[in-house]
Amino acid sequence: MYVFSRAVNSLHSEDIKLLMKQSSKKGLISFAAGMPNNDLFPVREIDEIFANLDHETKKRCFQYGPTSGYPPLIKSLETMMKAKGMAMNSNKLLITTGSLQAISIITQEFINEGDLIFAECPCFVGALSVFETYGAEIKGIPIDAEGIDIAALTMELQRCKKRPKFLYITPNFHNPAGIIYSEKRRKQLLEILSGTGIILIEDDAYGDLYFEEKDAYLTKPLKTYKGYDVDIIYTGSFSKILGPGFRLGYMISSEEIFEKAETIKQALDACTSNFMQILANEFISGGYLQPYLCLLRKEYAQRYDLLAASLEKYLPAEVTWIPPKGGFYVWLELPSSIKATDLFADCLARGVVFVTGRTFDPESTKDNRLRLSFSNMPKEAIEEGVVLLTSVIENHLKNSTLLT
């Protein structure tokens, strides 16, 4: 197995550093932070859970645990996934230190330097950074309102000289595009991959955060679809629910993939925090999770509605976007004559920030899109932020017209 040991200074790694800096900078109206809202964390519930733990369990919080994960949490998660249609008798679940560690473990397990990976374009920047770290060649496949472009995927499969090791997708409330794959597109994707030997990585960090109950069925994991010869690795996370500070994720795979992944994790950190696993398990098994998810869905839907109303009121007609049905993000497409990186500099001077679309492009070139995150925004700042953003966009549109 190839281990990429030299320091990596990729564009996407640098983008992550800049993004974290932008997200925490004071005095700005920030649409950059792709993180949960601080005011919604279940602080009172977690206080209550820890206070009510027996003394022996509290001591266990401070101890090492099994590399595969805290057994009661594994059982709780298996129950949750069975409710989503997952066949847990033929799959194994590994607890990870955030879902990004799961992606890193999978990449280390399958990728040698120069191997080919297919990923959506745009794509979650954290995954891109991991793929680059292990020396992979990344080919971006465009997406539209319903998911990955099947025609483009088919063409790339036909013309690529080496088979991709895997395809990485985020089908539910995509980061950054906000879309959710249609059922038709999910089936088309599985048909295309069936029998090819290409592994599908299904990253589902946002699937529980739909705005309306009527759309819940759309979040059905691809790993639950039957009748397709596709090896799917499913990853999930607590980061967008309980909070990223928990550093809790998980992956579900075949037993063969699990065994190698567990060995890799043992070498990385021995085990994920027992403290956080125990708290998370009590949160689930104690009946806190579903009421809390209902609260989050309501709150994030309200923030999205405020953002959507402001975008519709102020944005010029030349800027387009696809309304999301859940998650944290709105993905704006600008006229091709406007560069989001140029907008960013002017917006920063005006006191509002976002994330440029080039950050999420595997080739770091496409620069006429930008991501707005509404999840961590104070409700009262949303309209003001859109007004500032719009003024900069309109100024750039005017200048681009004068130049032509």
C-alpha positions in Angstrom: 0.0 0.0 0.0 1.4 3.4 -1.0 1.7 5.9 1.8 2.0 9.6 0.7 4.5 11.0 3.2 5.7 14.3 1.8 4.1 17.6 2.7 1.2 18.6 0.4 0.5 22.2 -0.5 -2.4 21.7 -2.9 -4.8 24.5 -3.9 -7.6 22.7 -2.1 -5.6 22.4 1.1 -4.9 26.1 1.0 -8.6 26.8 0.3 -9.6 24.9 3.4 -7.2 26.9 5.5 -8.6 30.2 4.0 -12.1 29.0 4.5 -11.6 28.2 8.2 -10.0 31.6 8.6 -12.9 33.4 6.9 -15.5 31.5 8.8 -14.1 32.6 12.2 -13.2 36.2 11.4 -15.1 38.7 13.5 -16.9 41.8 12.2 -17.9 40.1 8.9 -21.3 39.0 7.6 -20.2 35.5 6.7 -21.9 33.2 4.2 -18.7 31.2 4.2 -19.1 29.0 7.3 -20.5 25.6 6.3 -21.2 24.7 9.9 -24.1 24.2 12.2 -25.5 27.2 14.1 -23.9 27.7 17.5 -27.2 28.6 19.1 -28.8 25.3 18.2 -26.3 22.9 19.8 -28.0 20.6 22.4 -26.0 22.0 25.3 -28.7 21.5 27.9 -29.5 17.9 26.7 -25.8 16.9 26.8 -25.4 18.4 30.3 -28.4 16.4 31.4 -27.1 13.2 29.8 -23.6 13.4 31.4 -25.0 14.3 34.8 -27.2 11.2 34.7 -24.5 8.7 33.7 -23.5 6.2 36.4 -20.1 6.5 37.8 -18.6 3.5 36.0 -19.8 4.8 32.6 -18.4 8.3 33.4 -15.0 6.6 34.0 -15.3 4.7 30.8 -15.6 8.1 29.0 -12.0 8.8 29.8 -10.6 5.4 28.6 -9.5 3.9 25.3 -12.2 2.0 23.4 -12.3 -0.6 20.6 -10.9 0.7 17.3 -14.2 -0.3 15.6 -16.2 1.9 18.0 -18.1 1.9 21.2 -20.3 -1.2 20.9 -23.6 0.4 22.2 -23.2 3.3 19.7 -22.6 0.8 16.9 -25.8 -1.0 17.8 -27.7 2.3 18.0 -26.4 3.4 14.6 -27.2 0.0 13.1 -30.8 0.4 14.3 -31.0 3.8 12.7 -29.6 2.6 9.4 -32.0 -0.4 9.4 -34.8 2.1 9.7 -33.5 3.6 6.5 -33.5 0.3 4.7 -29.8 -0.7 5.2 -29.1 -4.4 5.4 -26.7 -4.4 8.4 -26.4 -8.2 8.5 -24.3 -8.1 5.3 -22.5 -4.9 6.1 -20.1 -3.7 8.9 -20.0 -0.3 10.6 -16.8 1.5 11.6 -16.9 4.5 13.9 -14.5 7.2 12.7 -13.2 10.6 13.9 -15.5 12.6 11.7 -16.6 11.4 8.2 -13.5 13.1 6.7 -11.5 10.4 8.5 -13.7 7.8 6.8 -12.9 9.3 3.4 -9.2 9.4 4.3 -9.2 5.7 5.4 -11.0 4.7 2.2 -8.6 6.6 0.1 -5.6 5.1 1.9 -7.1 1.6 1.5 -7.6 1.9 -2.3 -5.4 4.6 -3.8 -1.8 4.5 -4.9 -0.1 7.6 -6.3 -1.4 8.2 -9.9 -4.6 6.2 -9.5 -7.7 7.8 -11.0 -10.7 9.0 -8.9 -14.0 10.3 -10.3 -15.7 13.0 -8.3 -18.5 15.4 -8.9 -17.8 18.9 -10.1 -18.3 20.8 -7.9 -17.1 18.6 -5.0 -16.7 18.8 -1.3 -13.3 20.5 -0.9 -12.3 18.4 2.1 -12.6 15.2 0.0 -10.6 16.8 -2.8 -7.8 17.7 -0.3 -7.7 14.1 0.9 -7.5 12.7 -2.6 -4.7 15.0 -3.5 -2.8 14.1 -0.4 -2.6 10.5 -1.5 -1.4 11.5 -5.0 -4.6 10.6 -6.9 -5.5 11.9 -10.3 -9.0 13.5 -9.9 -11.5 13.8 -12.8 -14.5 16.0 -12.2 -17.9 15.0 -13.6 -20.4 17.8 -13.8 -23.7 17.7 -11.9 -27.1 19.3 -12.7 -30.3 19.8 -10.7 -30.9 16.0 -10.5 -27.4 14.8 -9.7 -24.4 13.7 -11.6 -24.5 14.1 -15.4 -25.0 10.6 -16.7 -24.0 11.4 -20.3 -20.8 13.1 -19.1 -20.0 10.2 -16.8 -20.6 7.7 -19.6 -18.3 9.6 -21.9 -15.5 9.8 -19.4 -15.8 6.0 -18.6 -15.5 5.3 -22.3 -12.5 7.5 -23.0 -10.5 7.1 -19.8 -7.4 4.9 -20.3 -7.5 3.5 -16.8 -10.4 2.5 -14.7 -11.2 4.9 -11.8 -10.8 3.2 -8.4 -13.9 4.9 -7.1 -16.6 7.6 -7.7 -17.2 10.0 -4.8 -20.6 11.6 -4.6 -22.7 13.6 -2.0 -26.2 12.9 -3.2 -28.2 14.5 -0.4 -28.2 18.4 -0.1 -24.9 18.5 -1.9 -21.9 20.6 -0.6 -21.6 23.1 -2.3 -24.4 22.8 -4.8 -27.3 22.2 -2.4 -29.0 19.7 -4.8 -30.5 16.3 -4.0 -30.3 13.4 -6.5 -33.6 12.4 -8.0 -34.6 8.8 -7.6 -34.3 8.4 -11.4 -30.8 9.7 -11.5 -29.8 7.4 -8.6 -31.0 4.4 -10.5 -29.3 5.6 -13.7 -26.0 6.0 -11.8 -26.2 2.5 -10.3 -27.0 1.0 -13.7 -23.9 2.7 -15.2 -21.6 1.5 -12.5 -23.1 -2.0 -12.2 -20.5 -4.7 -13.1 -17.7 -2.2 -13.7 -15.8 -2.9 -10.4 -15.8 0.9 -9.6 -16.6 1.5 -6.0 -19.2 4.2 -5.2 -18.5 6.3 -2.1 -21.8 7.7 -0.9 -21.1 10.6 1.5 -24.3 11.5 3.4 -23.5 14.2 6.0 -26.8 16.2 5.4 -29.4 13.6 4.7 -31.4 14.1 7.9 -31.6 17.9 7.3 -34.5 18.1 4.8 -36.8 21.1 5.2 -40.1 19.3 4.6 -41.2 15.9 5.7 -42.6 15.2 2.2 -39.1 15.2 0.8 -37.7 12.7 3.3 -38.1 9.8 0.9 -35.6 11.4 -1.5 -32.8 10.9 1.0 -33.0 7.1 0.7 -29.3 5.8 0.6 -28.1 4.4 -2.7 -26.6 1.6 -0.6 -30.2 0.4 0.1 -31.1 0.0 -3.6 -31.3 -3.7 -4.6 -30.5 -5.4 -7.8 -27.2 -3.6 -8.8 -23.7 -5.0 -8.9 -22.0 -2.0 -7.2 -19.9 -2.0 -4.1 -21.0 1.0 -2.2 -19.3 2.5 0.9 -21.6 4.7 2.8 -20.3 7.5 5.1 -22.3 9.5 7.7 -21.5 12.2 10.3 -22.7 13.8 13.5 -20.9 17.0 12.6 -23.9 18.7 11.0 -26.2 17.6 13.8 -24.7 17.3 17.3 -21.7 19.4 16.2 -18.3 19.2 14.6 -16.7 19.3 18.0 -17.9 15.8 18.6 -15.6 14.6 15.8 -17.8 11.6 15.1 -18.5 9.9 11.8 -19.0 6.4 10.5 -18.6 4.3 7.4 -20.6 1.2 6.4 -19.1 -1.3 4.0 -18.6 -4.9 3.1 -16.7 -7.0 5.7 -13.7 -7.2 3.5 -13.4 -3.5 3.1 -14.2 -3.0 6.8 -11.3 -5.3 8.0 -8.7 -3.3 6.1 -10.2 0.0 7.1 -10.1 -1.0 10.8 -6.4 -1.8 10.5 -5.7 1.6 8.9 -7.7 3.4 11.6 -5.8 1.5 14.3 -2.6 3.0 12.9 -4.1 6.5 12.7 -5.6 7.1 16.1 -6.2 3.8 17.8 -9.8 4.8 18.5 -12.3 7.6 18.3 -13.0 9.5 21.6 -14.9 7.2 23.9 -16.2 10.3 25.7 -18.0 11.6 22.6 -19.2 8.2 21.5 -20.8 7.5 24.9 -22.6 10.9 24.9 -23.8 10.4 21.3 -25.1 6.9 22.1 -27.0 8.2 25.1 -28.4 11.0 22.9 -29.7 8.5 20.4 -30.8 5.7 22.8 -32.4 8.2 25.2 -34.8 9.5 22.6 -33.3 13.0 22.1 -32.3 12.7 18.5 -35.6 12.8 16.6 -37.1 15.8 18.4 -33.7 17.6 18.0 -33.7 16.8 14.3 -37.2 18.3 14.0 -35.9 21.5 15.6 -33.0 21.7 13.3 -35.1 21.2 10.2 -37.5 23.9 11.3 -34.7 26.4 12.1 -32.6 25.8 9.0 -35.7 26.0 6.8 -36.5 29.4 8.3 -33.0 30.6 7.6 -33.2 29.3 4.0 -36.5 31.0 3.5 -35.1 34.3 4.7 -32.1 33.9 2.3 -34.3 32.9 -0.6 -36.6 35.8 -0.1 -33.6 38.2 -0.1 -32.0 36.6 -3.2 -35.3 36.8 -5.1 -35.8 40.5 -4.0 -32.3 41.8 -4.7 -30.2 39.6 -7.1 -30.1 40.6 -10.7 -31.7 38.3 -13.2 -28.4 37.3 -14.6 -27.5 35.3 -11.4 -29.3 32.0 -11.2 -29.6 29.2 -8.5 -31.4 26.0 -7.8 -33.6 26.1 -4.6 -32.4 23.4 -2.2 -34.7 21.1 -0.3 -32.5 20.8 2.7 -28.9 21.2 4.0 -26.9 24.4 4.4 -26.2 25.8 1.0 -27.3 27.9 -2.0 -25.1 27.7 -5.1 -25.1 30.9 -7.2 -24.2 30.8 -10.9 -22.9 34.1 -12.3 -22.5 35.1 -16.0 -19.4 33.7 -17.4 -17.9 37.2 -17.7 -17.8 37.6 -13.9 -15.2 35.9 -11.7 -16.2 34.9 -8.2 -12.6 35.5 -7.0 -12.8 39.1 -8.1 -16.2 39.5 -6.4 -14.7 38.1 -3.2 -12.1 40.8 -2.9 -14.6 43.5 -3.3 -17.1 41.8 -1.0 -14.5 41.4 1.7 -13.9 45.2 1.6 -17.6 45.7 2.1 -17.8 43.3 5.1 -19.4 40.2 3.6 -17.8 36.9 2.6 -18.7 33.7 0.8 -16.7 30.8 -0.7 -15.7 30.9 -4.4 -16.8 28.1 -6.7 -13.3 27.5 -7.8 -12.6 26.1 -4.3 -14.9 23.1 -5.1 -13.6 22.5 -8.7 -11.3 19.4 -8.9 -9.3 21.3 -11.4 -9.5 24.6 -9.6 -10.5 26.5 -12.7 -14.2 27.1 -13.0 -14.7 30.6 -11.4 -18.2 31.9 -12.1 -20.0 30.3 -9.1 -20.1 30.9 -5.4 -21.5 29.1 -2.3 -23.7 30.8 0.3 -24.1 29.0 3.6 -27.1 30.1 5.6 -26.8 27.6 8.5 -24.6 29.6 10.9 -26.0 33.0 9.9 -27.9 35.2 12.4 -31.3 35.6 10.9 -31.1 39.4 11.2 -27.9 39.6 9.2 -29.1 37.6 6.1 -30.8 40.4 4.2 -28.1 42.9 4.9 -25.5 40.4 3.6 -27.4 39.8 0.4 -27.8 43.6 -0.2 -24.0 44.0 0.1 -23.3 41.0 -2.1 -25.8 42.3 -4.7 -24.3 45.7 -4.9 -20.9 44.2 -5.7 -22.3 41.8 -8.3 -24.2 44.7 -10.0 -21.1 46.8 -10.1 -19.1 43.9 -11.7 -21.9 43.3 -14.2 -21.9 47.0 -15.2 -18.1 47.0 -15.6 -18.2 43.8 -17.7 -20.9 45.3 -20.0 -18.7 48.4 -20.5 -15.8 46.3 -21.4 -17.8 44.5 -24.1 
